[in-house]
Amino acid sequence: MLRLRVGIGRPTHPSMVQAHVLGCFSPEEQELLSPVLDQATDLLLDHIRARSQGPPSSL
């Protein structure tokens, strides 16, 4: 199984990790995330196209 992971950074204090991970993206983070998701979509579509044209694989 393939997966895409996007780093989210880490807060300065360990007690704030849960709120950081489960919180909403800031406007600045949303601006950074948009092109990353666009590129991830392109990569996923390229992967699907390549798999549909090639021999079956074990993935």
N, C-alpha and C positions, 0 to 999 in steps of 0.2 A: 504494500500500500504506500502510495506517495502522499506527502503532506507538505504544506507550505507553512513556515513559521515566520512570524513577524515579531521582532523584539519590541518590548514596550518600555524599556528602561527600568529603573528601580528607585524608589524613594530613599531619602537619606536615613530615615529611621525605620527599623524592622517592624514596629507596631503599625506602620502605615501601609504595609504591603497589600493587605486585603483591599483596602479602599482604593489603592492605586490600580490594582489589577481589575477590580470590578467596576471602577468608576467610568464616567464618560470621557471621551477624548476632548481635549481643549480645542479651541479654534485653530491654534497653531499646529497641534498634532494632526488635526483633520486635513490641513493643507499639505502636510508631509505624507499622510497616508494615501491621499487620492492618487498620486502618480504611482505609488507602490502597488496599489490594487489594480490600476490599469495595466501595469507591466505583468503582474501576476496573472491577470486574465489572458493576456497575450501568450504568456508561456504555457498556460494550461491548454489553450486552444491549439497551439503548436504541437504540444505533446499528444493531444487527442488525434490530430490530423496525422501525425507520424505513426501512431499506433494503428490507425485505421488503414494505412497504406502498406504497412510492413507485415512480416510474419508474426503469428501469435507469440507472446512472451509470457514469462512466469509472473509478471507484476500484477 
